[in-house]
Amino acid sequence: MTARQLLILFVCASTLTACGLMPGGDSDPEAAGSTAPAEPAEPVSSNRFPELTVGTSTPDTFSRQLGRYTTYARTDCNNDRDQRAAFVETLDELKGNAVEDGADYLRVLGTGELESRGLCHNDMFQLTGVAFREETLPQGGNAGGGSNTDSLTSRLEELDTLRDRGLISDNEYQQLRERVLNEAY
């Protein structure tokens, strides 16, 4: 080998080692010597959205679905580190979309643990989530009985007003009043 070829080989090996792309030359001390997948940067990105809970199942509380979001990131699907970085990027984007719509819970769709969710194909990582906001249940055992009474009263008063103004006949008033009372009970 000539000196020039050795120099090129040395520069390439040094560059790959510095970037963590050469086996055994991992520049990340946490990942060095560990073959288990590293935790995604959930703790790093979670500080941006402290009011949002991220999970893999539907919320335990009574919640309203706000929207479904799919985010994408270009990555090398054959490189675990790049794929983890794409997961963190797309998860952070999902969180931003959910918080923007007023969500307090984000369900990341897929199977398995949160960190294993997402799809990488043709150097494109895709992650999908559904945003929810907790809603309060109506108080009382009859699920809004007070509002039904108010609604019934207002509908009957409206019929009285229509009859008094001469917009409906007494016969029509009786028929409509019976219909309103039958619908209520």
Helices and strands as residue ranges (DSSP letters): H 3-19, H 42-46, E 53-55, E 63-74, H 80-100, E 105-108, G 114-116, E 119-121, E 124-134, H 145-164, H 170-184
